[in-house]
Amino acid sequence: MVYTLEAQHELAPQKRIWHRTTFFNACVIGGVGFIAPGLWNAMNSLGAGGAQAPYLVNAANALVFGLMGIFCLLGGPIANRIGLSYTLLLGAQGNVWLVLVGAVTCGVSAGLFWASEGAVALGYPESSKRGKYLNIWLVFRTGGPIVGGAIVLALNHGANQKGKGKVGYQIYLIFIALQCVATPLALALSPPEKVQRTDGTKVKVVMEKSFAAEIRALGKALCRRDILLLLPIFWAAYFNQYLGNFQTYYFGVRARALIGFVGNFSNLLASFLMSSLLDYKKLRVQKRISIGFYYAVALHLVAWIYGWVIQEKYTRTNPSWDWEEPGFVEGFFVIVLWSKYLLVQYDLGNELIVAAEFSEQSIQSWMYYFISTKTDNISELCKRYAIFSVVDRTNTSAARFTGILRGQESFAQAVSFGLNSRNWKGGRVPLAVNTILLGLAVVPTWIALREHVPVESDKAYGFEATSDEQAKSAEVVFGKETARATAP
């Protein structure tokens, strides 16, 4: 184990440069997210999948997300060797090429993009504003699906358009041209060492000496007890691709168009509520994480109990709701409570919609914040003395950890899309798998939460400690290694 010491009180004040600030870099990563994967989702919501059955589309998505999982895992080592900006640039390329070459290129580039954007979103902001910047990132990412949802709704809102609508190729060309802007925009991302935080702290990067060493470090990170305990929740939070089949079974085209537009705003609300809690400065960071976990679990209990009740009812009655019908609302709230961004194939035509919903967005925002408290490299200061910061918890590790998290997200979605490539009568099989997976994830996540000690001080996260608390020891535990410093 290697430790670094840094006396941050000796840092000289520096002139603020607007394009080096954390806010500008959050806008860069968000802008690329909006233009590349966001508009890719929007373009899919206009029908880029073709007039295929939802089961075939689910099988194709399984291939995409399987490749994304592999390259998310490799994204950390790659980002640490070539830099986050160039990794982000590579990730911005393949979203356009999905239309031209296919799902393979999309899976490779999207995996690199997911790993690099996650590392920037978690590693660049000040600790006390991390929830806020995660929310900014999400707002940009949700912008693409909102655009696509608005266009689909505009094309399918009429009473005579309950069957299907069509989109001209000119719209696709506009979307592809806009996605090309992601490439130069990615180059505007500042290198970590040049980022200027408002609190004066630095984003430090300690890289391994070779790519092989990066792979070994990734393997060690994958074998960590706390990461292994979190794998079930990584999967459970992204496994509900049955939602696409649910909408295809029980809603008409224009009803799904409305869901695809309005549902994104519930995603934003869920993220705002969770990020506000996680940045609440009157509670210790450990308390915030604990409350956020129990809040997310409670939301999932409500969502899945309600979902099972409605699903059993629909299995018996087999409705097809339009938004003018009174039964639309009860089915709509199943979707609002259930899931996240999701590609859903229309069974009557060639439109796809993107739904973004409440319970899964809450747990996803919580997971990112939880992971971020394990990986940041800011040295905690006790009065005038610098204390140890663990090298394996630098921003380099942030790339590895976010790559692991997003890789597991992709693997989970690949398996879930594969599971839902079959026409399960009544949806009981995928619903049961989701319910069991969520149940199995609670206890390991709770154990990981109980054993977790945030890397940074509560003060770094905005909590002002009392004089008695300031005199206590600061301790960071990393596996069997312990770095400890006591205030004088």
C-alpha positions in Angstrom: 0.0 0.0 0.0 1.3 3.4 -1.0 0.3 6.7 0.7 0.7 10.3 -0.3 1.0 13.3 1.9 -0.1 16.7 0.8 -0.2 19.9 2.8 -3.1 21.6 1.1 -2.9 24.7 3.3 0.2 25.6 1.3 -1.7 25.8 -1.9 -1.4 29.3 -3.3 -4.7 31.0 -4.4 -5.1 30.8 -8.2 -7.1 32.8 -10.6 -10.4 31.2 -11.5 -10.6 30.2 -15.2 -14.2 29.6 -16.3 -13.5 26.6 -18.5 -11.5 24.9 -15.7 -14.4 25.1 -13.1 -16.2 22.0 -11.9 -19.5 23.5 -13.2 -18.2 24.0 -16.7 -16.8 20.4 -16.8 -20.1 19.1 -15.5 -21.8 20.9 -18.4 -19.3 19.3 -20.8 -19.9 15.8 -19.6 -23.7 16.5 -19.5 -23.6 18.1 -22.9 -21.9 15.0 -24.4 -24.3 12.9 -22.6 -27.2 14.8 -24.1 -25.8 14.9 -27.6 -24.5 11.4 -27.9 -26.4 8.8 -25.8 -29.2 11.2 -25.0 -30.0 11.9 -28.6 -29.3 8.2 -29.5 -32.1 7.4 -27.1 -34.2 10.1 -28.6 -33.5 8.8 -32.1 -34.5 5.3 -31.0 -37.7 6.8 -29.6 -38.5 8.0 -33.2 -38.2 4.5 -34.6 -34.6 3.7 -35.4 -35.2 0.1 -34.3 -37.4 -0.6 -37.3 -40.8 -2.3 -37.4 -39.7 -5.3 -35.4 -41.4 -7.3 -32.6 -40.3 -6.2 -29.1 -38.8 -9.7 -28.4 -36.3 -9.3 -31.3 -35.5 -5.8 -30.2 -34.8 -7.1 -26.7 -32.4 -9.7 -28.1 -30.5 -7.0 -30.0 -30.3 -4.8 -26.9 -29.0 -7.8 -25.0 -26.0 -7.8 -27.4 -25.5 -4.1 -27.1 -25.5 -4.1 -23.3 -23.3 -7.2 -23.1 -20.6 -5.5 -25.0 -21.1 -2.3 -23.0 -20.6 -4.3 -19.8 -17.2 -5.6 -21.1 -16.0 -2.2 -22.2 -17.3 -0.5 -19.1 -15.0 -2.7 -17.0 -12.1 -1.9 -19.4 -13.0 1.7 -19.5 -11.3 2.5 -16.2 -7.9 1.1 -17.2 -8.2 2.7 -20.6 -9.2 6.1 -19.2 -6.2 5.9 -16.8 -3.8 5.3 -19.7 -5.1 7.7 -22.3 -7.0 10.2 -20.1 -10.6 10.9 -19.4 -11.1 13.4 -22.2 -9.9 11.1 -25.0 -11.9 8.2 -23.5 -14.9 10.4 -23.5 -14.2 11.3 -27.2 -14.0 7.6 -28.1 -17.2 7.0 -26.3 -18.9 9.8 -28.2 -18.1 8.2 -31.6 -20.2 5.0 -31.7 -23.6 6.3 -30.9 -23.9 7.7 -34.5 -22.3 4.5 -35.9 -25.1 2.4 -34.4 -27.2 3.5 -37.3 -24.5 2.8 -39.9 -22.6 -0.2 -38.6 -24.7 -1.7 -35.8 -25.0 -2.7 -32.2 -21.4 -3.9 -31.8 -19.7 -0.6 -32.3 -22.4 1.0 -30.1 -21.7 -1.4 -27.3 -17.9 -0.8 -27.4 -18.0 3.0 -27.5 -20.9 3.3 -25.1 -19.0 1.2 -22.6 -16.0 3.6 -22.8 -18.3 6.5 -22.5 -20.2 5.2 -19.4 -16.9 4.5 -17.6 -15.4 7.9 -18.4 -18.5 10.0 -17.7 -19.1 8.3 -14.4 -15.5 9.0 -13.3 -15.9 12.7 -14.2 -19.3 13.0 -12.6 -18.0 11.5 -9.3 -14.4 12.6 -9.3 -14.4 16.3 -10.4 -17.0 18.0 -8.1 -16.4 19.2 -4.6 -17.5 16.7 -2.1 -20.2 18.9 -0.5 -21.8 19.5 -4.0 -21.5 16.0 -5.3 -25.3 15.3 -5.2 -25.9 18.6 -7.0 -23.5 17.8 -9.8 -24.9 14.3 -10.2 -28.3 16.0 -10.7 -26.9 18.4 -13.3 -25.4 15.4 -15.2 -28.8 13.6 -15.1 -30.7 16.7 -16.3 -28.5 16.8 -19.4 -28.8 13.1 -20.0 -32.6 13.2 -19.6 -32.8 16.1 -22.1 -32.4 13.7 -25.1 -35.2 11.4 -24.2 -37.4 14.4 -23.4 -36.7 15.7 -27.0 -37.5 12.3 -28.5 -40.6 11.9 -26.3 -41.9 15.3 -27.3 -41.5 14.6 -31.0 -43.2 11.2 -30.7 -46.0 12.7 -28.7 -46.5 15.5 -31.3 -46.7 12.8 -34.1 -49.1 10.5 -32.2 -51.4 12.8 -30.2 -54.4 12.8 -32.5 -57.4 10.5 -31.9 -56.9 9.1 -35.4 -53.4 8.1 -34.5 -54.0 5.4 -31.9 -52.3 2.8 -34.2 -48.9 4.2 -35.3 -47.1 7.2 -36.6 -44.2 7.8 -39.0 -41.1 9.9 -38.9 -39.3 11.3 -41.9 -35.6 10.6 -42.6 -34.9 14.3 -42.4 -35.4 14.1 -38.6 -32.9 11.2 -38.4 -30.3 13.2 -40.3 -30.7 16.1 -38.0 -30.2 13.9 -35.0 -27.1 12.2 -36.5 -25.6 15.7 -37.3 -26.2 16.8 -33.8 -24.5 13.7 -32.4 -21.4 14.5 -34.4 -21.0 17.6 -32.3 -20.2 15.4 -29.3 -16.7 14.7 -30.7 -15.3 18.2 -30.4 -17.3 18.9 -27.3 -15.6 16.0 -25.5 -12.2 17.6 -26.1 -13.3 20.6 -24.0 -13.1 18.5 -20.9 -10.3 19.7 -18.6 -7.6 17.2 -17.5 -8.1 16.3 -13.8 -5.0 18.2 -12.7 -6.3 21.4 -14.2 -9.8 21.4 -12.7 -10.4 24.2 -10.3 -12.7 23.5 -7.4 -14.3 26.2 -5.3 -12.8 24.8 -2.1 -9.3 24.9 -3.5 -8.7 21.2 -3.4 -7.2 19.3 -6.3 -8.4 16.4 -8.3 -5.3 14.1 -8.0 -4.6 11.2 -10.3 -2.1 8.4 -9.6 -1.9 6.1 -12.5 -0.4 2.6 -12.7 2.8 2.2 -14.7 1.3 0.1 -17.5 -2.0 -1.1 -18.9 -1.3 -4.6 -17.5 -0.9 -3.0 -14.1 -4.2 -1.3 -14.6 -5.9 -4.6 -15.4 -4.4 -6.1 -12.2 -5.6 -3.1 -10.2 -9.1 -3.6 -11.8 -9.0 -7.3 -10.8 -8.1 -6.3 -7.2 -11.0 -3.8 -7.1 -13.4 -6.4 -8.4 -12.4 -8.8 -5.5 -12.9 -6.2 -2.8 -15.4 -7.3 -0.1 -17.4 -4.1 -0.3 -17.6 -4.2 -4.1 -18.7 -7.8 -4.0 -21.4 -7.0 -1.5 -22.7 -4.3 -3.8 -22.9 -6.4 -6.9 -26.5 -7.6 -6.3 -27.8 -4.0 -6.0 -25.8 -3.0 -9.1 -27.8 -5.7 -10.9 -31.1 -5.2 -9.2 -31.2 -1.5 -10.0 -31.0 -2.1 -13.8 -32.8 -5.4 -14.3 -36.4 -4.4 -15.1 -36.5 -4.5 -18.9 -40.0 -6.2 -18.6 -41.4 -2.7 -18.4 -41.0 -2.5 -22.1 -43.1 -5.6 -22.7 -45.6 -4.3 -20.1 -46.2 -1.1 -22.1 -46.4 -3.0 -25.4 -49.0 -5.4 -23.9 -51.3 -2.9 -22.2 -51.0 0.6 -23.8 -51.8 2.0 -27.2 -49.3 4.0 -29.3 -50.3 7.5 -28.3 -50.6 6.4 -24.7 -47.0 5.1 -24.8 -46.0 8.4 -26.5 -47.4 10.3 -23.6 -45.7 8.0 -21.1 -42.4 8.4 -22.9 -42.5 12.2 -22.6 -44.0 12.7 -19.1 -42.2 9.8 -17.5 -38.8 11.5 -17.9 -39.9 14.3 -15.5 -40.5 11.7 -12.8 -36.9 10.7 -13.3 -35.8 14.2 -12.7 -37.9 14.5 -9.6 -36.6 11.3 -8.2 -33.0 12.4 -8.7 -33.7 15.9 -7.3 -35.2 14.5 -4.1 -32.3 12.0 -3.6 -29.6 14.5 -4.4 -31.1 17.1 -2.0 -31.0 14.5 0.8 -27.5 13.4 0.0 -26.2 17.0 0.0 -28.2 18.0 3.2 -25.5 19.7 5.3 -27.2 19.3 8.7 -26.7 15.5 8.6 -23.4 13.5 8.6 -22.6 11.9 5.3 -23.0 8.4 6.8 -26.5 9.3 8.0 -27.4 10.7 4.7 -26.3 7.5 2.9 -28.3 5.4 5.4 -31.5 7.4 5.1 -31.1 7.4 1.3 -30.8 3.6 1.3 -33.9 3.0 3.5 -35.9 5.6 1.4 -35.0 3.8 -1.9 -35.9 0.4 -0.4 -39.2 1.7 0.8 -39.9 3.1 -2.7 -39.1 -0.3 -4.3 -41.5 -2.1 -1.9 -44.3 0.2 -2.8 -43.5 0.0 -6.5 -43.3 -3.8 -6.7 -46.3 -4.6 -4.5 -48.4 -2.2 -6.6 -46.9 -3.6 -9.8 -47.7 -7.2 -8.9 -51.3 -6.2 -8.0 -51.9 -4.4 -11.4 -50.1 -7.1 -13.4 -52.3 -9.9 -12.0 -55.4 -7.8 -12.8 -54.1 -7.2 -16.4 -53.3 -10.9 -16.9 -57.0 -11.6 -16.3 -58.5 -8.6 -18.3 -55.8 -8.0 -21.0 -56.6 -4.3 -21.6 -55.1 -1.9 -24.2 -55.3 1.6 -22.6 -55.5 4.9 -24.4 -55.0 8.0 -22.3 -58.7 9.0 -22.6 -59.8 5.8 -20.8 -60.2 5.8 -17.0 -58.0 2.7 -16.5 -54.9 4.5 -18.0 -53.9 6.2 -14.8 -53.5 3.0 -12.7 -51.3 1.4 -15.3 -49.4 4.6 -15.8 -48.4 4.7 -12.2 -46.9 1.2 -12.4 -44.5 2.6 -15.0 -43.8 5.8 -13.1 -42.9 3.8 -9.9 -40.9 1.1 -11.6 -38.1 2.0 -13.8 -35.4 4.1 -15.5 -34.4 4.9 -19.1 -35.8 2.1 -21.1 -36.2 1.4 -24.8 -39.6 0.1 -25.6 -40.7 -1.3 -29.0 -44.1 -0.5 -30.3 -45.9 -3.6 -31.4 -48.0 -1.7 -34.0 -45.2 0.1 -35.8 -41.7 1.3 -35.8 -41.6 3.7 -32.9 -39.7 3.2 -29.7 -40.2 5.2 -26.6 -38.0 6.0 -23.7 -39.4 5.9 -20.2 -37.6 7.3 -17.2 -39.2 6.7 -13.9 -39.0 7.0 -10.1 -37.9 4.1 -7.8 -34.9 2.9 -9.9 -33.7 6.4 -10.5 -33.7 6.9 -6.7 -31.5 3.8 -6.1 -29.2 4.7 -9.0 -28.6 8.2 -7.7 -27.9 6.7 -4.2 -25.5 4.1 -5.6 -23.4 6.7 -7.4 -23.1 8.9 -4.3 -22.3 5.9 -2.1 -19.5 4.8 -4.5 -18.2 8.4 -4.6 -17.6 8.4 -0.9 -15.3 5.4 -1.3 -13.1 6.8 -4.0 -12.3 10.5 -3.8 -8.7 11.4 -3.1 -9.0 14.7 -1.2 -6.7 14.7 1.8 -8.5 15.5 5.0 -6.9 18.3 7.1 -6.8 18.3 10.8 -6.0 22.0 11.6 -2.6 22.6 9.9 -1.5 19.0 9.4 -2.0 16.9 6.3 -3.1 13.3 6.8 -2.7 10.2 4.7 -4.8 9.7 1.6 -4.8 6.2 0.1 -3.6 6.0 -3.4 -6.1 3.3 -4.3 -8.8 5.8 -3.5 -7.7 8.5 -5.9 -9.6 9.6 -8.9 -7.9 6.8 -10.8 -9.8 4.4 -8.7 -12.9 6.4 -9.4 -12.6 5.4 -13.0 -12.2 1.8 -12.0 -15.1 1.8 -9.6 -17.5 3.6 -11.9 -16.4 1.2 -14.7 -17.3 -1.7 -12.4 -20.6 -0.2 -11.5 -21.6 0.7 -15.0 -20.3 -2.6 -16.3 -22.5 -4.4 -14.0 -25.4 -2.1 -15.0 -24.8 -3.2 -18.6 -24.5 -6.9 -17.8 -27.7 -6.7 -15.8 -29.5 -5.1 -18.7 -28.1 -7.6 -21.2 -29.4 -10.5 -19.2 -32.7 -8.8 -18.6 -33.2 -8.0 -22.2 -32.4 -11.6 -23.0 -34.9 -12.8 -20.4 -37.6 -10.5 -21.9 -36.8 -11.6 -25.5 -39.5 -14.3 -24.8 -43.2 -13.7 -24.7 -43.9 -14.6 -21.1 -47.6 -14.9 -20.5 -48.7 -12.5 -17.8 -45.2 -11.4 -17.1 -44.9 -13.6 -13.9 -41.5 -15.0 -14.7 -39.6 -11.7 -15.3 -41.5 -10.1 -12.4 -40.5 -12.9 -10.1 -36.9 -12.7 -11.2 -36.9 -9.0 -10.5 -38.6 -9.3 -7.1 -36.2 -12.1 -6.0 -33.1 -10.1 -7.2 -34.3 -7.0 -5.3 -34.9 -9.1 -2.1 -31.4 -10.7 -2.4 -29.8 -7.3 -2.8 -31.1 -5.7 0.4 -29.0 -7.6 3.0 -25.6 -7.5 1.2 -26.1 -3.7 0.6 -27.1 -3.2 4.2 -23.9 -5.0 5.3 -21.8 -2.9 2.9 -23.5 0.2 4.3 -22.8 -0.8 7.9 -19.1 -1.4 7.2 -18.6 1.7 5.2 -16.5 4.6 6.4 -16.6 7.6 4.0 -13.1 8.5 2.8 -13.4 12.2 3.5 -14.4 14.1 6.6 -17.9 15.2 7.3 -16.7 18.8 6.9 -15.6 18.0 3.3 -19.2 17.0 2.6 -20.6 20.2 4.1 -21.2 19.1 7.7 -19.8 21.4 10.3 -18.6 19.4 13.3 -18.5 20.6 16.9 -15.3 21.3 18.7 -15.5 17.9 20.5 -16.0 16.1 17.2 -13.1 18.0 15.6 -10.8 16.5 18.3 -11.7 13.0 17.4 -9.5 10.8 15.3 -9.9 10.6 11.5 -9.8 7.1 10.2 -10.0 5.6 6.8 -10.2 1.8 6.5 -9.2 0.1 3.2 -9.3 -3.7 3.4 -6.6 -4.7 5.9 -4.8 -1.4 5.6 -5.6 1.5 7.9 -4.4 5.1 7.5 -5.0 7.0 10.7 -4.2 10.5 11.9 -5.2 12.2 15.1 -5.8 15.9 15.5 -3.3 17.6 17.9 
